[in-house]
Amino acid sequence: MKDKLIVALDVAGRKEALSLVEQLTGGVGAFKIGMQLFNSEGPGIVKEIQGLGGKVFIDLKFHDIPNTGAQAAKVITGMNAFMFNVHASGGFEMMKGVAEAAKETAERLRIKKPLVIGVTVLTSISQDVFEREVGIARPIEEQVTAWAKLAQKAGLDGVVASPREILPLRKACGPDFLIVTPGVRPLWAATNDQKRVMTPKEAVQQGADYLVVGRPITAHKNPREAAAKIIEEMEEAANA
């Protein structure tokens, strides 16, 4: 189960990030580098984390025209990322171009292709905000499923979605389409700005492939202990 746990390094800088990696490498599956850390430290932070033995999920959520998306995919693939993402709302042609660019680049460099996943609806967005501010007048579950089916058709490996959409996604996209779930909060942790959440145990029971957890681990006084507690919850679900 530890391979299914991705720790979000949503921290301000290199020193804090590398300290967490040193504490957690071997105890979790991968580390997520988002816009805060990537933009403050640059792409070199990816190599540093890899040098410490960590796999890296580069979470920059590309959302652009197909050519720009494809060129970005080539760069990220060349960094030997474990996983990266794009916004599924960018459309079929963008996602298809990204998927093809990642595959072609990996083959050319003779490296393993990163998992390419599509971001559906952010876990911080409630149904009310989705309708009133985003301007889409349909249930979030329906929109997430529609974007996931489009991502699958475009050749992506999976999607990012809240745990609450796992069951309809499994029904729509089958057992082999990856579901990466943020918005995972153990009962002993605060929900912070997340809205559509579940516990690690519930998310695994629903069928998530990877759980992304940040503050409950990174803000804990003992990050390795917090990660171990979450993995224990995940294992309880898997063995039930």
N, C-alpha and C positions, 0 to 999 in steps of 0.2 A: 504493500500500500504506500510505502514511502515514495515510490517512483511516481505516484499519482499526485503528490503534493508539490505545488509550485509556490515558492515564497516570493511575494511582491516586494521588491526593494524600492519602495516609494520613500526614499530618504534623500536628504539634501546633497550629500557629497560622497566622494570616494572613500574617505576614511571610515565612515559609518557603514557604508555598503560592504567594504572588504572585511570589516570586523564581523559582520553578520555572516558573510560567506564562510569565513574561517571557522565560525562556531557551528555552522549548519551543514557544511559539505559532508556528504556521506549519510546524513540523516534525513535529507529531503531529495526530491527528484530533480528540481531545477530552480532557477532564479529568474524572476521577471524584472527586466529593466524597462521602466516607463519613460515618459517624456521628461519628467523632472530630473532624473539621474542622467539620462542620455544627453540632455541638453546642457547640463551643468558640467559634465565631465568629458563628453565626447565619446566617439566610438572606441577609444582605447580602453574604456572600462569593461567592455565586452571581453577583450583579450585577457585582461587581468583576472576576471572572474573565471574564465576558462582555464587560465593558468593555475588556478587554485583547485581545479577539478570540477568546477560547476558547469552544468549545461545552462544555456541562456535562452530565454524567451524574450525576444525584442518586441516590446509592446508600444509601437508608434502609431498604430491605427491609420494606415495610409488611406487617403480618400482624395482621389485626384483623377485626371483624365487617364485613359488606358495606357498611353505611352509613358507618362510620368510614373504611374504605378509600377509598370513593368521594369523601368530602369531602377527604381528604388528596390524592387525585389532582387534584381541582380546584385546590387551592393550588399544587401542584408544576407543573401545566400552566400556570398563570398566571405562574409564574416563568420561562416560556419555556425550560424544560429541553429538552435534546436527547434525553434518555433518563432513565427512572426504573424502579424495580423493586418487585415485591411477592414475598412467599413463595408459591410455587405450592401449598404445603401448606395455605394458607388456604382452599382450596376453590374450586369453580366459581363460586358466587354472588359471592364477594368479587372474584375476578378479573374476572368479567363486569361488575360494578358499577364497578370501577376503569377498565376499558377504555372503557365507555360514558361515564363522567364526563370522562375525558381528551378523548374525541372531541367531546363536547358543549361543553366549555369552550373548546377550541381554535377551534371554529366560531364560538362567541359572541364571542370576543376577536379573531377573524380572524388567528390566528397558526398556525404549523405545529404539528400534533399531535406531542407527544413519542413516541418509541418506548417502548412499555410491555412489559417483559419479566419473566418469572417465574423466581425463584431456585429451583433444584431441590435438589440436595444440595451443601452447602458443600465446597469443594475441600480443606479441612483434615480432612475426615472419611474415615477408612479403612473398609474393609468390616467389620472387627472392631468398631470403634466404632459403626458404623451399626446393627449387630445387637445388640451388648451394651448400649449406652447409649441410642441413639435408640429401639431396641425394634422395628425393622422387619426381620423375618427373610426377606429376599429380596435378591438381588444388587442393588447400587446401580444398575447399568445398567438393570435392569428398572424400578426405581422412578423413575429420572430420565425414562425414556421415557414411563411412565404419567402423570407430572405434566406433561410437555411436551405430550402429546396433550390433556390436560385444559385446559391453558393456551391451546392453539390453538383448541379448541372454544369457550372463553370469550371469544375475540377478542383475545388478546394478540398482540404482534408477534413474540415469540420467547422464548427462555429463556436463563438463565445456567447453564452446565454445565461440568464439567471437559473438557479436550480428549479424554479417554479415552472420553467418551460421544458424540462428534460423529457417528461413522458410524451407530450405531443410531438417533440422533435424525434424521439425514437420511433414513434409510429409513422411519421412522415418520411424519415430519412434512413431508417434501418439500423442494424446493430453495429455496423462498421464505420459509420460517420461519427467523427470525434465530437464530443461535447465538453467544452472547457468552461467551468463555472466559477466566476467570481461571486461576490455576494454570499460567501460562506462564513458563518459566524458561530463558533461554539457557544453554548449557553452561558459560559463564564466570561464571555467577552462582550464589549459594547458593539452595537450595530453601526455606530458612527453615521456616515451619510448614505449608507446602503438602505434601500427600501425593500427590494424583493429578495429576501434572504432565506436561508435554511441552515441547519447545523451540518457539520461534516458527515455525521452518521446518516442524516436524511438525504443529503446529496448523493452519497454513494448508493444508498438504497434505491434511489430514483434511477440510477444508472449513469452518473457522471463519469467521464474518463479521466479528467484532471480537475483538481480543485486549486483555485488560486486564493491564497490567504496572505494578507499583509499585516496590518496593525496588531491583530491578536498574537502574532509571533514577534514581529520586529519591535513592538513597543513593550513587550513583556520583559520583566526583570531578568528572566532566564529564557532566551529565545529557543534554545535547544529543548528545554523541558516543555515549553509550550507546543513546539512542533511535535514532540513525542506524544503529548496528550491528544493532539488532533489525529495523529496517525492511529492511536489506540481506538479512537472513536470510529475511524474509517474501517479498521479491521473488525470491529464489533459488527458493523453493518455487513461486511463481506462474508463473515463467518456465520451470520444469522441463518 
